[in-house]
Structure formats: structure tokens, C-alpha cells
Amino acid sequence: MKALRSHAVGGPETLTLDEVESPVPGPGQVRVAVKACSINYPDVLIIRDMYQFKPPRPFSPGGEASGVVDALGEGVTQWKVGDRVIASTGNGAMAEEIVVDAGRLWPLPDGVSFETGASLIMTYGTNMHGLLDRGKLKAGDVLLVLGAAGGVGLSAVELGKAYGARVIAAVSSEEKGKVAREHGADDVVVYPTAPFDKDQSKALAEAFKAACGPNGADVIYDIVGGDYSEPALRSIAWEGRFCVVGFPAGIAKLPLNLTLLKSCDVCGVFWGAWVAREPAANAKHIATLFDLLKTGKINPRVSATFPLARGGEAIQMLADRKAIGKVVVTMD
Ligand SMILES: NC(=O)c1ccc[n+]([C@@H]2O[C@H](COP(=O)([O-])OP(=O)(O)OC[C@H]3O[C@@H](n4cnc5c(N)ncnc54)[C@H](OP(=O)(O)O)[C@@H]3O)[C@@H](O)[C@H]2O)c1
């Protein structure tokens, strides 16, 4: 079987398409014939050794996939050969076959394509936890989402609407703003490209405040970081929740006096670590997510697909800030 693999620290151009042995599932494991693997920002980082997990090389990037069960390890009873599944893998899914612990699979709902199935769990799963458990989002809240047209961002927009919030999408271009509106955003702020000087930072804070309204944003969902975070925090509501989700623009430093002035909370969101601690609560979120999909309350957007041999280009789209919604690698 073929796998796109990282042999040395570097960008997507360092990945090579290798012919490797078919993996054999051990006890409690399942082998999946992968049909689609979606790209997430951690794929940009993991091949450069910049992610919190550093798998031994050679390894394949790819944190989530969909496919068909094609072999069972000893003791696996909950799956059978031929089942359509979604796999949360951490890495390794940019390959034609992958071995996964049976507990890290979800049934791919009937009628849902492999491309969509591969694009659900990391983004919407992160956001169900981030928005609901950490951000305490409730109907009627104002939700400001930074980077609102990316994978995590667009799904946060959709979930925000599904849970009854007024959603302000903040993005870097009119094109991304249009997409965020198509997925339910009530208003859009197009921000300039960082770095910002003091005046630019102040101007952006004013733009956020104008869009959020007189009370400010009850929940700020920051998947961008860098110079974007502080102006956003300045637009938070009294007792608002500022969710720290990701840092593609760099790790921000926040003046803590702002939290005192608004009596607000800064909440870290680390979905993967939370899932390891609270698997049952995560399973409940995923069941709700499948319901939202079935009832059309969310509509995941796959904007580009690449064959496995060009998987590096798929990762590069995210690194170049060009991805809208999800980018997916397909195996056929
Ligand atoms: N905390 C968690 O548990 C968790 C779980 C999953 C993912 N994440 C994190 O969430 C973030 C988003 O992941 P994703 O998969 O949605 O990625 P993505 O689709 O590439 O979205 C990232 C967004 O960040 C914005 N951005 C700002 N500066 C950027 C830069 N210099 N380079 C690239 N993008 C930049 C872009 O929006 P604009 O161009 O509109 O600014 C882009 O749409 C990542 O940091 C990821 O590690 C966190």
C-alpha cells in the first residue's frame, strides 16, 4: 500500500510517496482502507516538528480519515469488515491503509460522503467542546469567531448559529467573509494582515466592537492568535469568555488588566487532551454532531480535494492561509 511520509523535518515538499507493507491490526485494533483524509492545521506543524506530539519518523501526517473496515484484530467485536467508518488517528491517515484502536472509530452516517466524513470530528468535535464546555455558549449570545472561514473557524460559525448565537465572523478577505455568511454568519469583519502597530490594533478593536454591538462579544473564539487576539479581547462583554484555540498567526500575549476590566475569563481549549480524560462526554458531543448533520443544521464545506500523491499541496494550502473550509486528500 502507498503512504505519504515524512522522513526528515521540513515542509510539505519533503514528503514522499512510499510503497510500504500493509499494516496488521493487533489486539483491539482495526485496519481501515482509507478513502479520504482531511487536512488540519496540526498537519502543517507536525511535519516540521512544531506540534506538541512528535511521532518517530518515518510517519504519515493525517489526523482524521474515513474509509471501510478491512481487517479486525483479536477481540474486536463492535466492528465488522465492510463497515463505513470515521477514524481519529492523530497522525498516519495520509495512507491507503491505517491501523486504529477500535475505540477511535465512529460509524460514518448513511448518506454522508467519505470526504465529508473525514472532515467532521476534529473541527466540529473541538468546537462542541470549545464553544459549549469552555465558552459556555448559549442562545442569544454574541459570538466572535476569528479565522472564521478555515476548518475550525467555519464549523464554529455553523455551530454558533445552530446553538442560537449571533455570529460575527472575522476573516482576512472579502471572499472568506462571503463564505462565512453562506454558512450563517450574521456579520463580517475583514481584518488587515498582521503585524499591527498600536493605531492599527486600536482600529481593529473598534471594528470588532462596532460589529459586536454595545455589550460586546459574550464568547470570543480565537483560532488565530498573534496580533489579532488583543484587539478581539478589547471587544469582549462583561463576564465574557475568551477561548484560546490555536495560534497560526503566533502565540499572543494578553494584558491581564483587560480581564479585570471586563470581569471576563480566558479559557484554554485542548480538545485532544479533554477527549482522553472525558471520552464519554466527547461521545455525547459526537452523537449530537451527527444529529445536527442529519437535520441539516450544519453543512460541512469541502472546498478542495487532492490525490494522495499531491497531499503535500493540500497541507501547503493551509500553511499559505488559502484553505476555505476543509481540504481533503482522497485515495482513489
Ligand atoms: N485547541 C484545540 O484543541 C485545537 C483542535 C484543532 C485545531 N486547533 C487549532 O486551530 C487552528 C485552526 O486549525 P484549522 O485546521 O482550522 O486551520 P485552517 O483551516 O488553516 O484555519 C486557520 C485560519 O487561521 C487564519 N490565519 C491567520 N494567520 C495565519 C497564518 N499566518 N497562517 C495560516 N492561517 C492563518 C486563517 O484565517 P484568515 O486568513 O481569515 O485570518 C485560517 O483560515 C490551528 O492553530 C490548530 O492547531 C486547535
The ligand as an ORCA input file, in Angstrom:
! r2SCAN-3c Opt
* xyz 0 1
  N      -7.232     23.682     20.709
  C      -7.563     22.581     20.102
  O      -7.951     21.591     20.724
  C      -7.458     22.547     18.604
  C      -8.037     21.499     17.856
  C      -7.963     21.557     16.461
  C      -7.287     22.612     15.854
  N      -6.721     23.570     16.632
  C      -6.026     24.727     16.051
  O      -6.972     25.543     15.400
  C      -6.284     26.321     14.424
  C      -7.036     26.265     13.114
  O      -6.895     24.989     12.539
  P      -7.596     24.663     11.141
  O      -7.350     23.226     10.893
  O      -8.948     25.212     11.091
  O      -6.650     25.510     10.145
  P      -7.079     26.417      8.883
  O      -8.228     25.821      8.180
  O      -5.817     26.627      8.110
  O      -7.542     27.768      9.550
  C      -6.621     28.637     10.152
  C      -7.087     30.066      9.948
  O      -6.160     30.907     10.647
  C      -6.069     32.153      9.983
  N      -4.669     32.611      9.940
  C      -4.207     33.768     10.446
  N      -2.905     33.895     10.272
  C      -2.495     32.790      9.624
  C      -1.233     32.360      9.169
  N      -0.132     33.091      9.334
  N      -1.172     31.175      8.536
  C      -2.259     30.412      8.369
  N      -3.517     30.778      8.796
  C      -3.618     31.967      9.420
  C      -6.656     31.966      8.583
  O      -7.825     32.778      8.535
  P      -7.771     34.284      7.996
  O      -6.944     34.275      6.735
  O      -9.182     34.615      7.772
  O      -7.107     35.047      9.108
  C      -7.064     30.491      8.510
  O      -8.327     30.327      7.896
  C      -4.858     25.772     14.368
  O      -3.997     26.592     15.141
  C      -4.987     24.416     15.009
  O      -3.771     23.944     15.553
  C      -6.818     23.553     17.972
*
